[in-house]
Amino acid sequence: MKRLLNLMLSSGRLALPAMSEPNMSVLGIWETPEKDARIEIIDCGDGTPCGDLIWIDPASADSETDINNPTDALRDRPLVGIRMVWGFTPRRDQWRAGKVYDPESGRTYRAELSLTDPNHLKLKGCFGPICRSQSWSRISN
């Protein structure tokens, strides 16, 4: 029996199917649906994606600082440069179990990232069982 198992493994007849894992094609500069903010997604240094706010439309921003942050000491920090998405782990063809910070509410939500096509990124944020999704458009790689 052991001999048969070794033969099957070596011939590929018992090969396990390859799991597709997300790749770092989520890297790049992405624009929100309202076209009022841009987030640059980079490698965090550990092979997972992180995203920083790199531009906000001054005409649509209530403030250029993080005034809704629940931590008083962080309310004066500039919005541009803050980390918006982080902490993801790969699962199948998406990034899961991450976090997304929403400066409009000052809240951090559970998040998932996945590409719907090469130029559209689906960001899903959840608070408990309630989830919302946005589709970000690629500006550049």
Salt bridges, closest charged atoms under 4 A:
GLU31 OE1 - LYS35 NZ 3.85
GLU31 OE2 - ARG38 NE 3.15
ASP52 OD1 - ARG83 NE 2.58
ASP66 OD2 - ARG77 NH2 2.89
ASP72 OD1 - ARG75 NH1 2.75
GLU112 OE2 - ARG96 NH2 3.00
ASP117 OD1 - HIS120 ND1 2.99
